[in-house]
Amino acid sequence: MKPAGKATITDIARRVNMTTVTVSRALNQPEKVKKETLALILKVARELNYVPNAFARNLKNRESRLFGLVTASLDNPFYGEIIKAITREAKKRDYTLMLFDTDGSADLEARAVDTLLSYQVAGILLSAVSDDAQYQPDYLGKLEMAGIPVVQIDRKLAGAPFAGVYLDNEQSGYQGAQALLAQGHRHLLVVAGPEHSHITLSRLHGIRRATEACDEAVTLEVLYGDYTLAPACQAVGEYLRQGKRPDAIYGLNVLITLGALQAMREQGLGRADIALFSIDHVHYAEIHGDPIPCVSHDSAQLGLEAINLLLRKIDDPDALLADQVVKGQLEI
């Protein structure tokens, strides 16, 4: 049993089997909640000795200087530069960032959104756990009803009514494949993210566009997985143990590329045996005198454009925002 005064809105929500948003609305805007629902929530609040948090209570009476960033993975260095850019720009405007790493969990993502709604944040930057067309999280309806400004980053939720900042994925895939073909490679192994991810599909479309334009026959194989290191290492390891040797391995993000490199080394293979190419810059590889060719993206620019879109929407709720696209740069 919680000591008096230590219960939270989350505790009440669990007891009444409702969302924290509903409980918060009942406690702060009771006129917007059904009488029966309000009565139950107030009854449980009294039983748990709930005392409203002074900080949350004050948010109702003044402009919120909080905004949230929900990201699928902090393991990916690509997101590190995004977060730095967002944080720096937010400080200039006297905003504070609440950061949530969902670690690829749809459940944790939904909880993060509920938490941000309960804090009545000024806006939300969202990099969802999936950009599969079938992924339609329930919280989308909540965000629309709440009217909180939302800007998407990197991964676009199908059908979501929010603007975002994205990479030019098809062109990046095309540029990388062109570079590998120009080097004479004709057997490419692409190590990709989830099979139905929009990012994966777009990058593969660009790669196929380049191979189909080649005057010579090109063998293109694809291993699907996710955007993390361990599955890529396992998939490439299994492929190589079968005795297969492509001319080049094309990793569709930095962690995939590192996983492929690890698998090569475990098989006693180096980059003299199999060429390696990455979408996104592989940081610190140049320290070892062996930089990995890539299509790099200015993730700081992506973060800056995302926070500027969000701040514009906060300043002017009626502003019509358009998607922004960040193009890649070939680094050979």
N, C-alpha and C positions, 0 to 999 in steps of 0.2 A: 504493500500500500504506500502510495506516495505521501510524503509529508505535506502538511497544509501549505497551500500557496505554491506548490511545485508542479501541479498538473499543467499540461500544455493543450493547445488546440488539437494537436495530433492525438493525445490521449482521449479527448472527448470524441474525436472523429472515429477512433477505433471502437469505442464503447457503443456509439449510436449507429455504427456501420455506414458512415457517410464520409464524403471527402472533406479535407481540411478547408477547402474553398467554401463549402456549404456552411460549415461550422463558423468560419470567420465571418461570413456574411450575416449569419444569425446573430452573432455577438456585436457586430459593428453596424449592420444595416438591417435591423430586425423587420422593418417594414417590407423588405424584399423577400421574406421567407414565409412559407405557409405557416398558419397558426399552430397546427399540430407538430410540424417539424421544429418550430421555435420552442414550443413548450417542452418537447423531449430534450432538446439540446440544453436548455436552461436548467432543467431538472438534473441532468447528468453533470453539468458544470458545477452546480451546488454540491452534489454528492462528492465530486472530486476536489472540492475546495479550490476551484480554478480562480486565479487572480490574473486579470489582463496584463500582458506585458506592456510596460510603459513605452518601450520603443515602438512596438507595433501600434499602440494606441495613438502615439504622436504622428505616425505616418498618415493617419486618417485626416489629421488637421493641418498638414503642411505638404508641400511638394516633396515627393520622394527623390532622394539623390542616390538611390540604389538602382543598379540594373544587373541583370543576370546573364551569365554565359554558360550554356550547357553544351558540353563537347563529348564526343564519343570516346576519345582516348587521348590522354596526355603522354602516352608512350611515344607517339609519333612526333619527332622533332619539328615537323611541318607546322604543328599547332603551337609550338613554343613561341615562334616569331609572331604568329597571329595574336597570341595573348599579350605579348609584350607591347605590340603596337596599340592594341585596344586599351590596355591599362594606362599607357602614357597619355593617350588622347583623352581618356576619361578624367584623369587627374587635372588636366587643363581646364575642364569644365566643372570641376568639383563634384564629380560622380565617383561612387565607390562600386567596385566590381564584386559580385558574388559568383564564385566559380564552382561549377559542378562537373566532375568527371564521371560519366555514367559507365565507363569501362565496357561499352558495347551492349549494355543491358537495357532493354526496352522498359522494364519495370522501374529501374533506377531513373531512367529518363522521365517517365511519367511522374515519379515522386519529386524529382527536381522541379518540374514545371509547377506541380501543386504547391511546393514550398515557395517558389517565387511569386505565385499568385497570392498566397497567404500573406506575404510581406508587402504586397501592393507595390511591387517594383515599378520604376518608371518605364522600363523596357526590357526586352529579352533578345539576346543573340543566341541562335540555335543552330548547332551542328548535329543533326540527328544521327541515330545509331545506324540507320539504313536509308538508302535512296531507291530501294526496290519499289516498283510501282504498286505492289500489293501491301506495302507498309502504310497503314492508315491509323495512326495512334488516336485513341479516344480524346486526348487532351487538345486536339486541334479545335474541337468545338468549344472547349472551355476558353481557349485563347481568344477566339473570335468574339465570344460573348463578353469577355472581360474588357475588350477594347484596348488591351495593352499593346503598344508598338512591338512588333517582332520583325527581326531581320534574320534570314537564313544564311549560313556560311558553308560553303563547299558542297554540302549534300542537300539536294532539293527534294522536299517531300512532294510527291505527286498530288496535285490538286490543292495544295496549300495556298491560301490567298495572300501570302507574305512575299515581299521582294527579298532578294538575296544577292550575295556576291559569290561567284563561281569561277572555276578555271575553265579555260577553253580546251576541254578534254579531248575532243576529236582532233583538233589541230595538233595538240601535244603528242598524241599517239602517232599521228601522221609524220610529224617532224622526226621523231625518234626512229621510226621504221625507215624513212628515207635515208637517214644518216647511216644506218646499219647496211642498207642495200648499196649505198654508195661506196662502202668499204669492201664490198664484194661478198657479203654474207648472204647465203641463199637458203639456209635452214635455220629458222628462228623458232625458239621456244619462248612463248609469252607466259609469264606467271602473273595471273590476274587476281582481282578481288572476287567478290561473290558473283555468280554467273548472271544474276538478274539485276545487279546494281547498275543504275544509269551511268555512273562514272565508268565502270568496266565496259559496258556496251559502247559508250561513246569513244573511249580510247581504242577499243578493238576495231571499231568502224574506221577510225583514222588509219590504223595499222593496215587493215585490209585494203583500204583505198590506195595506200602506197604500194603494197605488194601486187595488187591487180594491175597497176600501171607499169610494173617492171617488165622489161623486154624478155627476161629469162624466167624460167620456172622457179617458183619459190615454195618451199615447204614451210607451212606455218602450223605449229602445234600450240595448244592452249591448255594450261593447268589452272583450274579455278580454285579459289580458297577464300581467304579474307584479306584484310589489309594489315596483317600483323606478321611478325617474323617467324614464329615457330611453325605455323602451318605451311608457310612457303618453304622453309628448310626441309620439312618432312616430305612434301610433295616432290620437290626437286631431287632430294636424296633418293626417293623411290624410283624416280625416272632414270637417274644416272646409274643406279644399281642394276638396271636392266641392260646396261651396256650402250645406251643411247648417247650420242654426242652431237648436239646441235652446233652450228657455227657460233651462235650467240644466244644468250639468255636476256630477255627484255622484261625487267621487273616494273610493274605498273604503279609502284610507289616505293619510297625509300626503304621501308621495313621489309617489303617483299624482296627487294634487291639484296639487302643484307642477309636475309634468310637464304636466298639462292647462293650467295657467296659462301656462306657457312657450309652449305651442303656440298659445294664444289670442293672446298678444302677438306672436308671429312672424307671425300673420295680421292684425295690426293691430286686434285686438279687445280690448276691456276688459270689466270686470265690469258696466258699464252696458249692454253688448250681450248678455252671457250671464252669468247668475248662477252662482256657484260655491259648492259645499258640500263639506265634508270629513268623513270619519271620522278622528278624532284632530286635536288642536289643531295649527294651523300656526304654529309659534313665530316671533316677531318680526314677523309681518305687521302687528300693531297699531302697531309703531314707525313704519310708513309711513302710519299713519292709516287703514288699510284692512283691519281684521281679517276673516278668512274665517269665516263661520258654520260650526259643526261640532258633532259629538257627540264630546266629549273623554272620555278615560279617564285615570284616575289611575294612570299606569304605575309610579310609586313604590310605590303600594299593592300593585300586582301583584307587584313585586319583593320587597317585604317579606313578603307572604303566602307567596310561593314559598320564600324562604330559611327562614322559620319552619316551614313544612311539612317541609322537608329536615332541619332541625336536630332537629325532633321525632322524625323517623324514625331519625336517627343516635343520638339518646339512647335511643330505645326501638324496636329493630328489629321488634318484634311489633306496633307501633302500626298500626291500620288507618286509613289516610288517605282523606279524601273530597275530591273536586274542589271548588275554590273558584271563584266567578264574580265578576268585577268589572264593575259596571254603568256605562254611559256617562251623561254629563251633557250636555244640550242647551245649546249656547252660540250665541245669535243676535245 
